């Protein structure tokens, strides 16, 4: 399971960044049990993190500079530091590998709300919102001839 958020600053927009280099390390507990044909995994991160977007004023910032006032990015005040957790089970049936997984986390890509923080001078705050997301899925791989 790849659950680490990404650092989306700098070369992301040019397509020159290696995806593995974009992943941010986060503190997490990763428990695994590996049997002969079966494996189980449980993960628990010690706090949600979001993708790191370019800072306000950076040439890679997704919102154009409108030239009026300044922007500052702030955390949503009521965003709780909920943990992320999940589990995965896999089994090998000869040439068929099957796995099921479930992951509950804060969405890595927040959406933003703009609010006026002060009028003189004009300062606009961008507040990041993260929704809780439940991911459930499965995979099957057949190793033919």
Buried (B, 14 or more C-beta within 10 A) or exposed (E): EEBBBBBBBBEBEEEEBEEEEBBBEBEBEEEEEEEEEEBBBBBBBEEBBBBEBBEBEEEBBEEEEEEEEBBEEEEEEEBEEBBBBBBBBBBBEEEEBBBEBBBBBBBBEBEBEEEEBEEEEEBBBBBBBBEEEEEEEEEEEEEEE
